[in-house]
Amino acid sequence: MWDWLPQWHTPQAFFLAPLAVAGVWWSARARNRPTAIFSSLQGLKDVPVTVAQRVKAWMPVIRCLGLLFLTVALARPQLGITETRVRTEGIAIEAALDVSGSMEAMDFSLDDKQVTRLEAVKYVLGEFVAGSKGSGLRGRANDLMGLVGFGGTAYSRCPLTLDHGAFVDVLNSLEVPRLIFDRQGRPINRELVQEERATAIGDALALALDRLEQVEAKSKIIVLLSDGESNVGVVEPEKAIEAAKKKGVKIYAIGIGHTGQAPIQVEDAYGRTVIEHISVSLDEDLLRKAAEETGGSYYHAENTEALVEVYKSIDQLERSETEQAVYTEYDELFLIPLLAGLGLLLLEAVLMATRFRALP
């Protein structure tokens, strides 16, 4: 691309500019000294000033401009065309996000407001991908990002992509399955919700591995985030962990929240929002095993601030390798001020030697 601001090969030449101005001023001052002395100029007051006299008064200015243009030419202005070539070895990151019922526990906060675990996770994961100055996350501009959501079943929510805006949109659309009531207040999807509110960690890992196998990348990792225990699914978590180890895929596992009782908002049969306390438990042993056996790391985050620090750590550990080479070709522009300066000096010399020549 063009660098519209010129470069100066010899900027030291600009130090000559004050000397040129001072020299012209001293020369003009010397020329204006009287060569003949009259007793009185009273009779010349009414003599009109001609155009030639007005033009002649500008001769020092023309000489000064000519010298300044020559100074610019000596500084050698250059206009460059810069070409940047970037080679990136990106990372493929598959985020496996738990959307089981316990992720509705309201023990996290955003901007001093109590929110669910899922809301906090979506917010921080979005900043991890897109970047945020406030949280200190740099973003994953060069990395493929994919998303698997899992409860009782694992689904691929977003394929591995560099379109991070689309990834964040899909991420923000994730919700925990909820009961739907008919007009009489009876739930019509109770069995489905009960199934989807379970946790199938093995299925989530297996699906994430399948998605990563379809792309080429310098490094492939899974960021597994869960707040529960694996209690359903077709694939046993241990077998999925072993498969990830064989394929060289690292698992960064994040345990969310605490165990015990946690507040949760629910709707009763009349559509009213009420607070209940549910029992939650976290299988840290399984998450730790998944991380240690694949060369990743395990983290535990009980609040939003801790979750941000977790993603900062992952951000530091897994960075894309980027090589950038910059080539610049310069066009010399000194000829323009050189011709302008010589032209002005020549014009001044010719006029002073002809039309404006003074005697003696």
N, C-alpha and C positions, 0 to 999 in steps of 0.2 A: 504494500500500500504506500501511497505518497506521504512523505513527511513534509507538511505544508510550511513549517517554519524552517528557514534556511540555517545551514550549519556554516561556521566560519573556520576556514582552515588556518588563518593567521590572525586571530583577533587582536594581537599586540599592535597591529597597524593602526588601530583606532587611537592609540596614544599620540599619533601624529596630528590628529584633528585639531586639538587646541593650539598647536604650533602653527598650523596653517592659518587658522582664524587670526591669531595674534600677528602673524607676518603680514596678512592683508591689511589689517587695521593700521599697523605701523607704516606701511607703504602709502596707504591713502592719506594718512595724517601728514606724512612728509610732502606729498604732492599738493596738499591744500595750503601750504605755507605761501605767503605772498612773495612774488618775485619783483614787484614794483610797488613803491609807496606813494600814495597820493595824499595831498593835504586834506581832501574831503571827498566822500562818496555821496554827498547829499544830492547831487544832480542825477545820480543813477537809480534813485529809488523808484521812479516811475517807469523805468525800462521793463517791458514784459519779459517773463521767463518763457523761453522757447521750449518746444518738445525735445529738441536735441539736448538742451541743458538738463531737462528732467531725466532723459535716458542716460546721459553721461553720469549722473549721480548714482546710477545703479551699477556702474562698472565694477566697483569693489565687491558688490554682492555677487555678481556673475563670476568674478575671479574666485571668491571664497567658495561658492557652490562647486566650481570646477575642481578645486583642490580637495573638497570634501568627497566628491565622487571618485577621485583618484584614490583617496584613502580607503573608501569602501572596496574599490577594485583590488587594492593591495591586501585587504583582509580576506579575499577570495571567498565570496559567498558560494555555497553549494546547496543544491536541492536534491534530496535523496529519495530513492524508491526502496522501501524496506520490505523484505519478504521474510516471513517467519514460518518455519517448518517445525511442527510439533509431532513427536512420536510418543504415543502413550501405550503403556501396558497396563490395562485396567484390571480391576478385580470384579468378579461376579459375586454378588451378595444376595442370597435368598433369605428374606425375613420370614420366619415362621411365627405367627402371632396367635396366641391363645385368645379365643373369643367365647370361652365357656362361661357358665353362669356366674362363677365367682369373680369374674373380671368386672362385674357391676358393683363390687364392694366399694363404698365411698370413703376410702381412707387415704386418698391422695388429694393434692390441692394444686390449683393453678391461679396465680394472681390473687392469693388469699381467699380463694373460693374452693369449697369442697367439691371434688369431682370423682368420677369413677376411675378405677385403675385403667380401664380401657381408654378413657379420654386422655389421661395423662400420658399413656404409652403412645397413643397416636400422635399427640402433640410433639413429644420429644423425638420419636422416630422420624417425623416429618422434618424437624430441624436437622437431624443427623443427615438426612438425604439432601435437603435443599441448602443447608447452611444457615447460621444465625450468629450475628455479632453479639447479641445479648447473652446467648448461652456459651459462646466461644467455640461452636461447632463449625468446621470449615466447609462442610458439604462434600458430596461424593460426585463431583461433576463428571469425572471420567469413568465411573464405574457402572456396570449393569446392575440394576436393582429389580428384584422380583419379590412377590408377596404370596405367602400361603397363609390362609386363615384356617384355624382348626378348633373344633369343639369335640363333639362325638364323631365327626367326620372331618377329613381334611380336604380343602378345596384350593385350587390355584386361583387366586384372586387377580393377580397381575403377572404377566409373563416378564421375563428378564428384559429390561429396556433401558435405554439412555434418556427416554422421555420422562424425566423425573416429575414434571408437573402432572402428568397422567398418573404416575405412581402415587403421588400424594393425594390426588383426587380419589383414587380407589381406596387408599388407606383410610381416608376420612369417612368413607361410606360404610366401613365395617361396623356392625352392630351385634350385640348379644341377642340371640333369638328370644322373642317375647311371646307371651300368651296373647291370643286373640279371642275376644269374647263375642258371642252372638247377642241378639237383642235381649235375650232373657238373662244375660250375664253369665252364660255357661261357656267355659273354654272349649274351643273347637280344635286346638292343636296341641293339647297337653302332652301326648305321647311323643310327638315330634320335638317339642321344646325340651322335654326331659332327655331325649337322646342327644340333642345338639348341645345341651349344657354340660355334657360330660367332657372328658379330656383324652384325646387320642394322640399322644406324643409320638408314638412309633409311626403311625400313619403320616403325621406331619413331616417327620424327618425323611421318610421314604419318598414322599412326593417332592420335597425340596431337593433331594438328591437327583431324582429323575429330571427335574427342570434344569439343574446345573449341568447334567450330563449332556445336554443338548447344545451347549455353547462352548466356545474356546476362550480361555482367559488365563492370564498369568497365575492367578490364584482364585480359588473358589472357597467361599465360606458360607456357613449358615448361622444366622443370628436367631437362636431359639429363645422365645420369651414365653414363660408360663407362670401361673400362680397356683397350680394344683398338682394332682397326682394322676399319672396315666392309669386310667381305669377301664378304657374300652379300646377298640381298634382291631384291625386285622393283622398289622405288623407289630411284633414285639419290639419295644424300644431298644433292647440290647442288640437285636439283629440289625436294626437300622444304624445303630452306632458302629457296629462292626463293619457294615457296608461303607459308611462314611470314612472310616479309618483306611480301608483298602483302597478307596478311590482318592485318598489324599485331600479330603474335604475337611477343613477345620470347623468345629462347632463352638461358637461363643454362646454360652447358655446364661440366661438372666432369670433369676428367681424374683418374682414380684410380690410385694406385700409381706404380711406376717401371718403366722398361723394362729388359730383360736377363733374368737368371735369378731365379726366385721359387720358394720352397718350396711344395709342395702335398701334401695327404694323399690317398692313394688306397688302394683295397682291391685286394689281389691275388686270384688265382683261389681262394685258400683262405680268403678273408674276413678276412685280416690287414690291419691298417692300417699302411702304410709311407709314408715321406716321399720324394717325388721332386722334382726341380727341372725346371721347364718354362720355356720361353722366352716372354716376354711383351713386347708392344710397344704403344705408345699413339700414336694419330694425333692429335697436338695441333694440327696445322695445320687439320684438318677441324673439330675442336671450336671452335677459335678463330674460324674463318670463320663457323661457325653463329652464334656469339655476336655477332660484330662486325657482320655484315650485317643482323641483326634488332634491333639496339639493346640487346642484352643484354651479358653479361660472361662471360669465360672464367676458370676457376680450375683450379689443379692442387693436388691434395692427396695427399701421400705417406704420411700417417699420420692417426690418428684426431683428434688435436688440430687439425691443419690443416683437416680436414674440418669440424669444428665451427666454426672461424673462417669457412669458406666460407659455411656456412648462416647464420651471423650477418650476414655482408655482404648476402646475398640478403634476409634478414629486414629489414635496414635500408632497402634499396633499394625493396622492394615491400611497402608497408603499405596496409591497407584504410583508407578514409576513413570516420570515424564521427562523427556529430553527435548530441549528447545534450542534450535539453531537460528540465528538472526543474520541475514545477509542484507547489506545495504550498498547500492550503487548510486554514486553522486554525479550529477550534471554540474559542470562549472558554469557559474553565472557572472564571473568577473568582467567578461567582455562588455556587458551592458553598461555598468558604471564607468568602465574605462573609456568607452567611446563617448559617453555623456560628458565626462570630465574633460577629455581632450577637446571635444567640440566647444564647450563653454570657454575654455582657456584660449582656444584659437579665435573664437568670436570676439572675445575681449581684446586680444592682441591686435586683430585686424582693425577694429573700431578705434582703438586708441592710437593706431599708427596712421589712420586715414581721417575719418570724419571728426574724431574728437582729439586730433593731435593738437597739442598746445605749444606755443613758443613763448619764451625760449625753452 
